[in-house]
Every structure is written in C-alpha cells, then in structure tokens.
Amino acid sequence: MAKPKACRECHYLTTENMCPNCNSTNLSTSYTGIVVILPGRTPNEDPRNTSYVADRLNISKPGKYALKVR
Ligand SMILES: [Zn+2]
C-alpha cells in the first residue's frame, strides 16, 4: 500500500491526488504523527464537541489526519 499524503490545508490523509475532505490538491508526503478521529454517535455530529484532539486541531469530520504537515 502506498504511503498516504497529507493535505496541507486540512491535514486529512489520503492516497488520492486530491483531498476528499476539502478538494485541495496541495498535498504533502512529508508529515509527522497520525491522529484518527472516530465518528460520533450520530453521523453528523461535530467531533469538536466531544473530542479534545479534534477541537485543538479544528477537525470537523471523522477520519485520519496528520499531526504536523511540512
Ligand atoms: Zn484537505
């Protein structure tokens, strides 16, 4: 499996050439740390309401994210 790329805009990790989260093509292969935001009890729940990490990183959708993107 290819190493996923991290979006420089929202830090979302993807193996595509475009970020499925914010549609940015500004992707980086150089990043450190991975954080996984799990879905809430309801599908449209904002993870920032229940997760300290999601709140600090300002992540509004569950998924895999890079902690630091260079
Ligand atoms: Zn993005």
N, CA, C, O and the ligand as a Tripos MOL2 file, in Angstrom:
@<TRIPOS>MOLECULE
protein
  281   279    71     0     0
PROTEIN
NO_CHARGES

@<TRIPOS>ATOM
      1 N           0.8280   -1.1950    0.0000 N.3       1 MET1
      2 CA          0.0000    0.0000    0.0000 C.3       1 MET1
      3 C           0.8680    1.2530    0.0000 C.2       1 MET1
      4 O           1.8370    1.3510    0.7540 O.2       1 MET1
      5 N           0.5150    2.1950   -0.8410 N.am      2 ALA2
      6 CA          1.2800    3.4410   -0.9210 C.3       2 ALA2
      7 C           1.0960    4.2580    0.3470 C.2       2 ALA2
      8 O           0.0530    4.2030    1.0000 O.2       2 ALA2
      9 N           2.1180    5.0040    0.6750 N.am      3 LYS3
     10 CA          2.0300    5.8780    1.8410 C.3       3 LYS3
     11 C           1.0520    7.0140    1.5360 C.2       3 LYS3
     12 O           1.1610    7.6690    0.4990 O.2       3 LYS3
     13 N           0.1120    7.2430    2.4270 N.am      4 PRO4
     14 CA         -0.8420    8.3220    2.1570 C.3       4 PRO4
     15 C          -0.1780    9.6920    2.1930 C.2       4 PRO4
     16 O           0.8510    9.8800    2.8420 O.2       4 PRO4
     17 N          -0.7710   10.6280    1.5000 N.am      5 LYS5
     18 CA         -0.2930   12.0070    1.5000 C.3       5 LYS5
     19 C          -1.1830   12.8230    2.4380 C.2       5 LYS5
     20 O          -2.3570   12.5140    2.6420 O.2       5 LYS5
     21 N          -0.5910   13.8640    2.9960 N.am      6 ALA6
     22 CA         -1.3470   14.7180    3.9130 C.3       6 ALA6
     23 C          -1.7190   16.0290    3.2310 C.2       6 ALA6
     24 O          -0.8970   16.6470    2.5550 O.2       6 ALA6
     25 N          -2.9550   16.4370    3.4180 N.am      7 CYS7
     26 CA         -3.4200   17.6970    2.8560 C.3       7 CYS7
     27 C          -2.8440   18.8620    3.6560 C.2       7 CYS7
     28 O          -2.9330   18.8790    4.8830 O.2       7 CYS7
     29 N          -2.2490   19.8420    2.9550 N.am      8 ARG8
     30 CA         -1.6620   20.9800    3.6660 C.3       8 ARG8
     31 C          -2.7310   21.9340    4.1940 C.2       8 ARG8
     32 O          -2.4680   22.7390    5.0870 O.2       8 ARG8
     33 N          -3.9250   21.8370    3.6400 N.am      9 GLU9
     34 CA         -4.9910   22.7470    4.0730 C.3       9 GLU9
     35 C          -5.6760   22.2380    5.3400 C.2       9 GLU9
     36 O          -5.8370   22.9890    6.3020 O.2       9 GLU9
     37 N          -6.0870   20.9450    5.3440 N.am     10 CYS10
     38 CA         -6.8730   20.4550    6.4750 C.3      10 CYS10
     39 C          -6.2160   19.2710    7.1750 C.2      10 CYS10
     40 O          -6.7730   18.7370    8.1330 O.2      10 CYS10
     41 N          -5.0240   18.8480    6.7060 N.am     11 HIS11
     42 CA         -4.2500   17.7590    7.3100 C.3      11 HIS11
     43 C          -4.8630   16.3740    7.1000 C.2      11 HIS11
     44 O          -4.3900   15.4020    7.6880 O.2      11 HIS11
     45 N          -5.8980   16.2660    6.2810 N.am     12 TYR12
     46 CA         -6.5270   14.9810    6.0050 C.3      12 TYR12
     47 C          -5.5520   14.0740    5.2490 C.2      12 TYR12
     48 O          -4.8420   14.5340    4.3550 O.2      12 TYR12
     49 N          -5.5170   12.7700    5.6120 N.am     13 LEU13
     50 CA         -4.6240   11.8290    4.9380 C.3      13 LEU13
     51 C          -5.3710   11.1200    3.8230 C.2      13 LEU13
     52 O          -6.4790   10.6230    4.0210 O.2      13 LEU13
     53 N          -4.7500   11.0760    2.6420 N.am     14 THR14
     54 CA         -5.4030   10.4530    1.5020 C.3      14 THR14
     55 C          -4.3790    9.7960    0.5930 C.2      14 THR14
     56 O          -3.2210   10.2120    0.5620 O.2      14 THR14
     57 N          -4.7940    8.7730   -0.1510 N.am     15 THR15
     58 CA         -3.9200    8.1710   -1.1500 C.3      15 THR15
     59 C          -4.2630    8.7050   -2.5420 C.2      15 THR15
     60 O          -3.6110    8.3430   -3.5220 O.2      15 THR15
     61 N          -5.2760    9.5580   -2.6320 N.am     16 GLU16
     62 CA         -5.6670   10.1700   -3.9080 C.3      16 GLU16
     63 C          -4.7550   11.3710   -4.2010 C.2      16 GLU16
     64 O          -3.9190   11.7480   -3.3800 O.2      16 GLU16
     65 N          -4.9390   11.9620   -5.3930 N.am     17 ASN17
     66 CA         -4.1690   13.1380   -5.7410 C.3      17 ASN17
     67 C          -4.8950   14.4280   -5.3710 C.2      17 ASN17
     68 O          -4.3950   15.5320   -5.5850 O.2      17 ASN17
     69 N          -6.0950   14.2530   -4.8060 N.am     18 MET18
     70 CA         -6.8570   15.4020   -4.3590 C.3      18 MET18
     71 C          -7.4590   15.0780   -2.9980 C.2      18 MET18
     72 O          -7.8800   13.9460   -2.7560 O.2      18 MET18
     73 N          -7.4990   16.0460   -2.1290 N.am     19 CYS19
     74 CA         -8.0550   15.8290   -0.8010 C.3      19 CYS19
     75 C          -9.5710   15.6550   -0.8860 C.2      19 CYS19
     76 O         -10.2620   16.5510   -1.3710 O.2      19 CYS19
     77 N         -10.1100   14.5000   -0.4160 N.am     20 PRO20
     78 CA        -11.5620   14.2940   -0.4830 C.3      20 PRO20
     79 C         -12.3080   15.1300    0.5490 C.2      20 PRO20
     80 O         -13.5330   15.2460    0.4950 O.2      20 PRO20
     81 N         -11.5760   15.7050    1.4790 N.am     21 ASN21
     82 CA        -12.2040   16.4860    2.5480 C.3      21 ASN21
     83 C         -12.4540   17.9430    2.1290 C.2      21 ASN21
     84 O         -13.5370   18.4810    2.3580 O.2      21 ASN21
     85 N         -11.4360   18.5800    1.5090 N.am     22 CYS22
     86 CA        -11.5900   19.9950    1.1530 C.3      22 CYS22
     87 C         -11.2970   20.2610   -0.3180 C.2      22 CYS22
     88 O         -11.2620   21.4150   -0.7430 O.2      22 CYS22
     89 N         -11.0810   19.1700   -1.1260 N.am     23 ASN23
     90 CA        -10.8540   19.2770   -2.5710 C.3      23 ASN23
     91 C          -9.5770   20.0240   -2.9340 C.2      23 ASN23
     92 O          -9.4410   20.4940   -4.0630 O.2      23 ASN23
     93 N          -8.6410   20.1420   -1.9970 N.am     24 SER24
     94 CA         -7.3710   20.7900   -2.2830 C.3      24 SER24
     95 C          -6.4250   19.7880   -2.9420 C.2      24 SER24
     96 O          -6.4810   18.5930   -2.6520 O.2      24 SER24
     97 N          -5.5530   20.2770   -3.8310 N.am     25 THR25
     98 CA         -4.5280   19.4110   -4.4190 C.3      25 THR25
     99 C          -3.1700   19.7160   -3.8010 C.2      25 THR25
    100 O          -2.1410   19.2330   -4.2730 O.2      25 THR25
    101 N          -3.1760   20.5100   -2.7590 N.am     26 ASN26
    102 CA         -1.9580   20.8970   -2.0600 C.3      26 ASN26
    103 C          -1.6070   19.8220   -1.0320 C.2      26 ASN26
    104 O          -1.8510   19.9790    0.1640 O.2      26 ASN26
    105 N          -1.0140   18.7020   -1.5400 N.am     27 LEU27
    106 CA         -0.7340   17.5510   -0.6840 C.3      27 LEU27
    107 C           0.7610   17.4180   -0.4250 C.2      27 LEU27
    108 O           1.5800   17.8430   -1.2390 O.2      27 LEU27
    109 N           1.1080   16.8270    0.7070 N.am     28 SER28
    110 CA          2.4970   16.6770    1.0970 C.3      28 SER28
    111 C           2.7750   15.2460    1.5260 C.2      28 SER28
    112 O           1.9530   14.6170    2.1930 O.2      28 SER28
    113 N           3.9480   14.7330    1.1370 N.am     29 THR29
    114 CA          4.3270   13.3950    1.5830 C.3      29 THR29
    115 C           5.1640   13.4870    2.8490 C.2      29 THR29
    116 O           5.5410   12.4680    3.4260 O.2      29 THR29
    117 N           5.4530   14.7150    3.2810 N.am     30 SER30
    118 CA          6.2930   14.9200    4.4510 C.3      30 SER30
    119 C           5.4510   15.4010    5.6280 C.2      30 SER30
    120 O           5.0580   16.5650    5.6980 O.2      30 SER30
    121 N           5.1840   14.4810    6.5470 N.am     31 TYR31
    122 CA          4.3890   14.8330    7.7200 C.3      31 TYR31
    123 C           4.7680   13.9260    8.8780 C.2      31 TYR31
    124 O           5.3400   12.8540    8.6760 O.2      31 TYR31
    125 N           4.4550   14.3470   10.0590 N.am     32 THR32
    126 CA          4.7420   13.5240   11.2250 C.3      32 THR32
    127 C           3.4810   13.3590   12.0700 C.2      32 THR32
    128 O           2.6980   14.2940   12.2350 O.2      32 THR32
    129 N           3.3030   12.1620   12.5940 N.am     33 GLY33
    130 CA          2.2010   11.8870   13.5100 C.3      33 GLY33
    131 C           0.8940   11.6870   12.7790 C.2      33 GLY33
    132 O           0.5850   12.4040   11.8270 O.2      33 GLY33
    133 N           0.1280   10.7110   13.2250 N.am     34 ILE34
    134 CA         -1.1850   10.4580   12.6430 C.3      34 ILE34
    135 C          -2.2120   10.4680   13.7610 C.2      34 ILE34
    136 O          -2.0030    9.8640   14.8130 O.2      34 ILE34
    137 N          -3.3000   11.1410   13.5340 N.am     35 VAL35
    138 CA         -4.3760   11.1430   14.5160 C.3      35 VAL35
    139 C          -5.6390   10.6500   13.8160 C.2      35 VAL35
    140 O          -5.9560   11.0690   12.7030 O.2      35 VAL35
    141 N          -6.3520    9.7470   14.4960 N.am     36 VAL36
    142 CA         -7.5900    9.2120   13.9230 C.3      36 VAL36
    143 C          -8.7650    9.7460   14.7300 C.2      36 VAL36
    144 O          -8.8620    9.5140   15.9350 O.2      36 VAL36
    145 N          -9.6470   10.4570   14.0610 N.am     37 ILE37
    146 CA        -10.8530   10.9660   14.7010 C.3      37 ILE37
    147 C         -11.9960   10.0080   14.3860 C.2      37 ILE37
    148 O         -12.3610    9.8320   13.2240 O.2      37 ILE37
    149 N         -12.5550    9.3940   15.4150 N.am     38 LEU38
    150 CA        -13.6180    8.4130   15.2160 C.3      38 LEU38
    151 C         -14.9650    9.1160   15.0600 C.2      38 LEU38
    152 O         -15.1640   10.2050   15.6000 O.2      38 LEU38
    153 N         -15.8940    8.4930   14.3210 N.am     39 PRO39
    154 CA        -17.2170    9.0890   14.1570 C.3      39 PRO39
    155 C         -17.9550    9.1480   15.4900 C.2      39 PRO39
    156 O         -17.7300    8.3120   16.3660 O.2      39 PRO39
    157 N         -18.8160   10.1150   15.6400 N.am     40 GLY40
    158 CA        -19.6060   10.2380   16.8530 C.3      40 GLY40
    159 C         -20.7840    9.2850   16.8410 C.2      40 GLY40
    160 O         -20.8920    8.4330   15.9590 O.2      40 GLY40
    161 N         -21.6600    9.4250   17.8110 N.am     41 ARG41
    162 CA        -22.8140    8.5250   17.9050 C.3      41 ARG41
    163 C         -23.8190    8.7930   16.7900 C.2      41 ARG41
    164 O         -24.5070    7.8810   16.3300 O.2      41 ARG41
    165 N         -23.8970   10.0430   16.3630 N.am     42 THR42
    166 CA        -24.7480   10.3690   15.2220 C.3      42 THR42
    167 C         -23.8450   10.7690   14.0580 C.2      42 THR42
    168 O         -22.8080   11.3940   14.2780 O.2      42 THR42
    169 N         -24.2180   10.4200   12.8170 N.am     43 PRO43
    170 CA        -23.3310   10.6080   11.6690 C.3      43 PRO43
    171 C         -22.8990   12.0580   11.4570 C.2      43 PRO43
    172 O         -21.7860   12.2990   10.9900 O.2      43 PRO43
    173 N         -23.7420   13.0140   11.7850 N.am     44 ASN44
    174 CA        -23.3910   14.4010   11.5040 C.3      44 ASN44
    175 C         -22.8850   15.1540   12.7270 C.2      44 ASN44
    176 O         -22.8010   16.3820   12.7330 O.2      44 ASN44
    177 N         -22.5500   14.3900   13.7600 N.am     45 GLU45
    178 CA        -22.0360   15.0190   14.9640 C.3      45 GLU45
    179 C         -20.6730   15.6530   14.6960 C.2      45 GLU45
    180 O         -19.8140   15.0560   14.0470 O.2      45 GLU45
    181 N         -20.4910   16.8620   15.2030 N.am     46 ASP46
    182 CA        -19.2070   17.5420   15.0570 C.3      46 ASP46
    183 C         -18.2400   16.9920   16.0910 C.2      46 ASP46
    184 O         -18.4830   17.1260   17.2900 O.2      46 ASP46
    185 N         -17.1200   16.3590   15.6430 N.am     47 PRO47
    186 CA        -16.1910   15.7450   16.6050 C.3      47 PRO47
    187 C         -15.5880   16.7690   17.5650 C.2      47 PRO47
    188 O         -15.1010   16.4020   18.6340 O.2      47 PRO47
    189 N         -15.6190   18.0590   17.1890 N.am     48 ARG48
    190 CA        -15.0460   19.0900   18.0620 C.3      48 ARG48
    191 C         -15.8400   19.2320   19.3540 C.2      48 ARG48
    192 O         -15.3290   19.7450   20.3500 O.2      48 ARG48
    193 N         -17.1020   18.7710   19.3360 N.am     49 ASN49
    194 CA        -17.9180   18.8690   20.5440 C.3      49 ASN49
    195 C         -17.5520   17.8230   21.5750 C.2      49 ASN49
    196 O         -17.7390   18.0370   22.7730 O.2      49 ASN49
    197 N         -17.0260   16.6790   21.1170 N.am     50 THR50
    198 CA        -16.7880   15.5720   22.0340 C.3      50 THR50
    199 C         -15.3160   15.2010   22.1560 C.2      50 THR50
    200 O         -14.9380   14.4820   23.0810 O.2      50 THR50
    201 N         -14.4770   15.6790   21.2360 N.am     51 SER51
    202 CA        -13.0780   15.2760   21.2530 C.3      51 SER51
    203 C         -12.1640   16.4740   21.4740 C.2      51 SER51
    204 O         -12.2170   17.4520   20.7280 O.2      51 SER51
    205 N         -11.3260   16.3920   22.5020 N.am     52 TYR52
    206 CA        -10.3560   17.4460   22.7810 C.3      52 TYR52
    207 C          -9.3920   17.5940   21.6160 C.2      52 TYR52
    208 O          -9.0520   18.7090   21.2220 O.2      52 TYR52
    209 N          -8.9460   16.4550   21.0590 N.am     53 VAL53
    210 CA         -7.9800   16.4780   19.9630 C.3      53 VAL53
    211 C          -8.6030   17.1220   18.7180 C.2      53 VAL53
    212 O          -7.9770   17.9560   18.0640 O.2      53 VAL53
    213 N          -9.8240   16.7310   18.4040 N.am     54 ALA54
    214 CA        -10.4990   17.3010   17.2380 C.3      54 ALA54
    215 C         -10.7000   18.7920   17.4250 C.2      54 ALA54
    216 O         -10.5920   19.5650   16.4720 O.2      54 ALA54
    217 N         -10.9920   19.1950   18.6500 N.am     55 ASP55
    218 CA        -11.1830   20.6130   18.9440 C.3      55 ASP55
    219 C          -9.8810   21.3840   18.7620 C.2      55 ASP55
    220 O          -9.8700   22.4540   18.1520 O.2      55 ASP55
    221 N          -8.7810   20.8410   19.2920 N.am     56 ARG56
    222 CA         -7.4830   21.5190   19.2010 C.3      56 ARG56
    223 C          -7.0060   21.6200   17.7610 C.2      56 ARG56
    224 O          -6.4220   22.6310   17.3700 O.2      56 ARG56
    225 N          -7.2530   20.5720   16.9600 N.am     57 LEU57
    226 CA         -6.7950   20.5700   15.5770 C.3      57 LEU57
    227 C          -7.8590   21.1410   14.6350 C.2      57 LEU57
    228 O          -7.6430   21.2330   13.4270 O.2      57 LEU57
    229 N          -9.0040   21.5190   15.1970 N.am     58 ASN58
    230 CA        -10.1070   22.0920   14.4320 C.3      58 ASN58
    231 C         -10.5650   21.1490   13.3140 C.2      58 ASN58
    232 O         -10.6660   21.5500   12.1550 O.2      58 ASN58
    233 N         -10.8390   19.8900   13.6770 N.am     59 ILE59
    234 CA        -11.2720   18.8760   12.7290 C.3      59 ILE59
    235 C         -12.7810   18.7020   12.8380 C.2      59 ILE59
    236 O         -13.3030   18.3900   13.9080 O.2      59 ILE59
    237 N         -13.4770   18.9040   11.7260 N.am     60 SER60
    238 CA        -14.9390   18.8660   11.7780 C.3      60 SER60
    239 C         -15.5070   17.5620   11.2530 C.2      60 SER60
    240 O         -16.7030   17.3020   11.3880 O.2      60 SER60
    241 N         -14.6360   16.7230   10.6410 N.am     61 LYS61
    242 CA        -15.1270   15.4480   10.1090 C.3      61 LYS61
    243 C         -14.2500   14.3160   10.6100 C.2      61 LYS61
    244 O         -13.0350   14.4870   10.7020 O.2      61 LYS61
    245 N         -14.8350   13.1370   10.9440 N.am     62 PRO62
    246 CA        -14.0150   11.9970   11.3650 C.3      62 PRO62
    247 C         -13.1120   11.5340   10.2300 C.2      62 PRO62
    248 O         -13.4400   11.7150    9.0570 O.2      62 PRO62
    249 N         -11.9870   10.9420   10.5730 N.am     63 GLY63
    250 CA        -11.0680   10.4440    9.5620 C.3      63 GLY63
    251 C          -9.6550   10.4250   10.0980 C.2      63 GLY63
    252 O          -9.4200   10.6530   11.2850 O.2      63 GLY63
    253 N          -8.6950   10.1440    9.1890 N.am     64 LYS64
    254 CA         -7.2890   10.0960    9.5630 C.3      64 LYS64
    255 C          -6.6280   11.4190    9.1780 C.2      64 LYS64
    256 O          -6.8040   11.9160    8.0650 O.2      64 LYS64
    257 N          -5.8710   11.9760   10.1120 N.am     65 TYR65
    258 CA         -5.2250   13.2560    9.8700 C.3      65 TYR65
    259 C          -3.7650   13.2060   10.3020 C.2      65 TYR65
    260 O          -3.3980   12.4520   11.2040 O.2      65 TYR65
    261 N          -2.9360   14.0170    9.6510 N.am     66 ALA66
    262 CA         -1.5480   14.1700   10.0670 C.3      66 ALA66
    263 C          -1.4710   15.2240   11.1520 C.2      66 ALA66
    264 O          -2.1770   16.2300   11.0940 O.2      66 ALA66
    265 N          -0.6170   15.0010   12.1420 N.am     67 LEU67
    266 CA         -0.4670   15.9850   13.2010 C.3      67 LEU67
    267 C           0.2660   17.2130   12.6940 C.2      67 LEU67
    268 O          -0.1620   18.3440   12.9250 O.2      67 LEU67
    269 N           1.3850   16.9810   11.9950 N.am     68 LYS68
    270 CA          2.2000   18.0720   11.5060 C.3      68 LYS68
    271 C           2.4890   17.8530   10.0230 C.2      68 LYS68
    272 O           2.9800   16.7890    9.6460 O.2      68 LYS68
    273 N           2.1990   18.8190    9.1940 N.am     69 VAL69
    274 CA          2.4840   18.7270    7.7610 C.3      69 VAL69
    275 C           3.5530   19.7470    7.4140 C.2      69 VAL69
    276 O           3.4710   20.9150    7.7930 O.2      69 VAL69
    277 N           4.5610   19.2780    6.6790 N.am     70 ARG70
    278 CA          5.6180   20.2000    6.2810 C.3      70 ARG70
    279 C           5.4940   20.5640    4.8200 C.2      70 ARG70
    280 O           6.3040   21.3350    4.3060 O.2      70 ARG70
    281 ZN         -7.8430   18.9150    2.7520 Zn       71 ZN71
@<TRIPOS>BOND
     1     1     2 1
     2     2     3 1
     3     3     4 2
     4     3     5 am
     5     5     6 1
     6     6     7 1
     7     7     8 2
     8     7     9 am
     9     9    10 1
    10    10    11 1
    11    11    12 2
    12    11    13 am
    13    13    14 1
    14    14    15 1
    15    15    16 2
    16    15    17 am
    17    17    18 1
    18    18    19 1
    19    19    20 2
    20    19    21 am
    21    21    22 1
    22    22    23 1
    23    23    24 2
    24    23    25 am
    25    25    26 1
    26    26    27 1
    27    27    28 2
    28    27    29 am
    29    29    30 1
    30    30    31 1
    31    31    32 2
    32    31    33 am
    33    33    34 1
    34    34    35 1
    35    35    36 2
    36    35    37 am
    37    37    38 1
    38    38    39 1
    39    39    40 2
    40    39    41 am
    41    41    42 1
    42    42    43 1
    43    43    44 2
    44    43    45 am
    45    45    46 1
    46    46    47 1
    47    47    48 2
    48    47    49 am
    49    49    50 1
    50    50    51 1
    51    51    52 2
    52    51    53 am
    53    53    54 1
    54    54    55 1
    55    55    56 2
    56    55    57 am
    57    57    58 1
    58    58    59 1
    59    59    60 2
    60    59    61 am
    61    61    62 1
    62    62    63 1
    63    63    64 2
    64    63    65 am
    65    65    66 1
    66    66    67 1
    67    67    68 2
    68    67    69 am
    69    69    70 1
    70    70    71 1
    71    71    72 2
    72    71    73 am
    73    73    74 1
    74    74    75 1
    75    75    76 2
    76    75    77 am
    77    77    78 1
    78    78    79 1
    79    79    80 2
    80    79    81 am
    81    81    82 1
    82    82    83 1
    83    83    84 2
    84    83    85 am
    85    85    86 1
    86    86    87 1
    87    87    88 2
    88    87    89 am
    89    89    90 1
    90    90    91 1
    91    91    92 2
    92    91    93 am
    93    93    94 1
    94    94    95 1
    95    95    96 2
    96    95    97 am
    97    97    98 1
    98    98    99 1
    99    99   100 2
   100    99   101 am
   101   101   102 1
   102   102   103 1
   103   103   104 2
   104   103   105 am
   105   105   106 1
   106   106   107 1
   107   107   108 2
   108   107   109 am
   109   109   110 1
   110   110   111 1
   111   111   112 2
   112   111   113 am
   113   113   114 1
   114   114   115 1
   115   115   116 2
   116   115   117 am
   117   117   118 1
   118   118   119 1
   119   119   120 2
   120   119   121 am
   121   121   122 1
   122   122   123 1
   123   123   124 2
   124   123   125 am
   125   125   126 1
   126   126   127 1
   127   127   128 2
   128   127   129 am
   129   129   130 1
   130   130   131 1
   131   131   132 2
   132   131   133 am
   133   133   134 1
   134   134   135 1
   135   135   136 2
   136   135   137 am
   137   137   138 1
   138   138   139 1
   139   139   140 2
   140   139   141 am
   141   141   142 1
   142   142   143 1
   143   143   144 2
   144   143   145 am
   145   145   146 1
   146   146   147 1
   147   147   148 2
   148   147   149 am
   149   149   150 1
   150   150   151 1
   151   151   152 2
   152   151   153 am
   153   153   154 1
   154   154   155 1
   155   155   156 2
   156   155   157 am
   157   157   158 1
   158   158   159 1
   159   159   160 2
   160   159   161 am
   161   161   162 1
   162   162   163 1
   163   163   164 2
   164   163   165 am
   165   165   166 1
   166   166   167 1
   167   167   168 2
   168   167   169 am
   169   169   170 1
   170   170   171 1
   171   171   172 2
   172   171   173 am
   173   173   174 1
   174   174   175 1
   175   175   176 2
   176   175   177 am
   177   177   178 1
   178   178   179 1
   179   179   180 2
   180   179   181 am
   181   181   182 1
   182   182   183 1
   183   183   184 2
   184   183   185 am
   185   185   186 1
   186   186   187 1
   187   187   188 2
   188   187   189 am
   189   189   190 1
   190   190   191 1
   191   191   192 2
   192   191   193 am
   193   193   194 1
   194   194   195 1
   195   195   196 2
   196   195   197 am
   197   197   198 1
   198   198   199 1
   199   199   200 2
   200   199   201 am
   201   201   202 1
   202   202   203 1
   203   203   204 2
   204   203   205 am
   205   205   206 1
   206   206   207 1
   207   207   208 2
   208   207   209 am
   209   209   210 1
   210   210   211 1
   211   211   212 2
   212   211   213 am
   213   213   214 1
   214   214   215 1
   215   215   216 2
   216   215   217 am
   217   217   218 1
   218   218   219 1
   219   219   220 2
   220   219   221 am
   221   221   222 1
   222   222   223 1
   223   223   224 2
   224   223   225 am
   225   225   226 1
   226   226   227 1
   227   227   228 2
   228   227   229 am
   229   229   230 1
   230   230   231 1
   231   231   232 2
   232   231   233 am
   233   233   234 1
   234   234   235 1
   235   235   236 2
   236   235   237 am
   237   237   238 1
   238   238   239 1
   239   239   240 2
   240   239   241 am
   241   241   242 1
   242   242   243 1
   243   243   244 2
   244   243   245 am
   245   245   246 1
   246   246   247 1
   247   247   248 2
   248   247   249 am
   249   249   250 1
   250   250   251 1
   251   251   252 2
   252   251   253 am
   253   253   254 1
   254   254   255 1
   255   255   256 2
   256   255   257 am
   257   257   258 1
   258   258   259 1
   259   259   260 2
   260   259   261 am
   261   261   262 1
   262   262   263 1
   263   263   264 2
   264   263   265 am
   265   265   266 1
   266   266   267 1
   267   267   268 2
   268   267   269 am
   269   269   270 1
   270   270   271 1
   271   271   272 2
   272   271   273 am
   273   273   274 1
   274   274   275 1
   275   275   276 2
   276   275   277 am
   277   277   278 1
   278   278   279 1
   279   279   280 2
@<TRIPOS>SUBSTRUCTURE
     1 MET1         2 RESIDUE 1 A MET
     2 ALA2         6 RESIDUE 1 A ALA
     3 LYS3        10 RESIDUE 1 A LYS
     4 PRO4        14 RESIDUE 1 A PRO
     5 LYS5        18 RESIDUE 1 A LYS
     6 ALA6        22 RESIDUE 1 A ALA
     7 CYS7        26 RESIDUE 1 A CYS
     8 ARG8        30 RESIDUE 1 A ARG
     9 GLU9        34 RESIDUE 1 A GLU
    10 CYS10       38 RESIDUE 1 A CYS
    11 HIS11       42 RESIDUE 1 A HIS
    12 TYR12       46 RESIDUE 1 A TYR
    13 LEU13       50 RESIDUE 1 A LEU
    14 THR14       54 RESIDUE 1 A THR
    15 THR15       58 RESIDUE 1 A THR
    16 GLU16       62 RESIDUE 1 A GLU
    17 ASN17       66 RESIDUE 1 A ASN
    18 MET18       70 RESIDUE 1 A MET
    19 CYS19       74 RESIDUE 1 A CYS
    20 PRO20       78 RESIDUE 1 A PRO
    21 ASN21       82 RESIDUE 1 A ASN
    22 CYS22       86 RESIDUE 1 A CYS
    23 ASN23       90 RESIDUE 1 A ASN
    24 SER24       94 RESIDUE 1 A SER
    25 THR25       98 RESIDUE 1 A THR
    26 ASN26      102 RESIDUE 1 A ASN
    27 LEU27      106 RESIDUE 1 A LEU
    28 SER28      110 RESIDUE 1 A SER
    29 THR29      114 RESIDUE 1 A THR
    30 SER30      118 RESIDUE 1 A SER
    31 TYR31      122 RESIDUE 1 A TYR
    32 THR32      126 RESIDUE 1 A THR
    33 GLY33      130 RESIDUE 1 A GLY
    34 ILE34      134 RESIDUE 1 A ILE
    35 VAL35      138 RESIDUE 1 A VAL
    36 VAL36      142 RESIDUE 1 A VAL
    37 ILE37      146 RESIDUE 1 A ILE
    38 LEU38      150 RESIDUE 1 A LEU
    39 PRO39      154 RESIDUE 1 A PRO
    40 GLY40      158 RESIDUE 1 A GLY
    41 ARG41      162 RESIDUE 1 A ARG
    42 THR42      166 RESIDUE 1 A THR
    43 PRO43      170 RESIDUE 1 A PRO
    44 ASN44      174 RESIDUE 1 A ASN
    45 GLU45      178 RESIDUE 1 A GLU
    46 ASP46      182 RESIDUE 1 A ASP
    47 PRO47      186 RESIDUE 1 A PRO
    48 ARG48      190 RESIDUE 1 A ARG
    49 ASN49      194 RESIDUE 1 A ASN
    50 THR50      198 RESIDUE 1 A THR
    51 SER51      202 RESIDUE 1 A SER
    52 TYR52      206 RESIDUE 1 A TYR
    53 VAL53      210 RESIDUE 1 A VAL
    54 ALA54      214 RESIDUE 1 A ALA
    55 ASP55      218 RESIDUE 1 A ASP
    56 ARG56      222 RESIDUE 1 A ARG
    57 LEU57      226 RESIDUE 1 A LEU
    58 ASN58      230 RESIDUE 1 A ASN
    59 ILE59      234 RESIDUE 1 A ILE
    60 SER60      238 RESIDUE 1 A SER
    61 LYS61      242 RESIDUE 1 A LYS
    62 PRO62      246 RESIDUE 1 A PRO
    63 GLY63      250 RESIDUE 1 A GLY
    64 LYS64      254 RESIDUE 1 A LYS
    65 TYR65      258 RESIDUE 1 A TYR
    66 ALA66      262 RESIDUE 1 A ALA
    67 LEU67      266 RESIDUE 1 A LEU
    68 LYS68      270 RESIDUE 1 A LYS
    69 VAL69      274 RESIDUE 1 A VAL
    70 ARG70      278 RESIDUE 1 A ARG
    71 ZN71       281 GROUP 0 **** ****
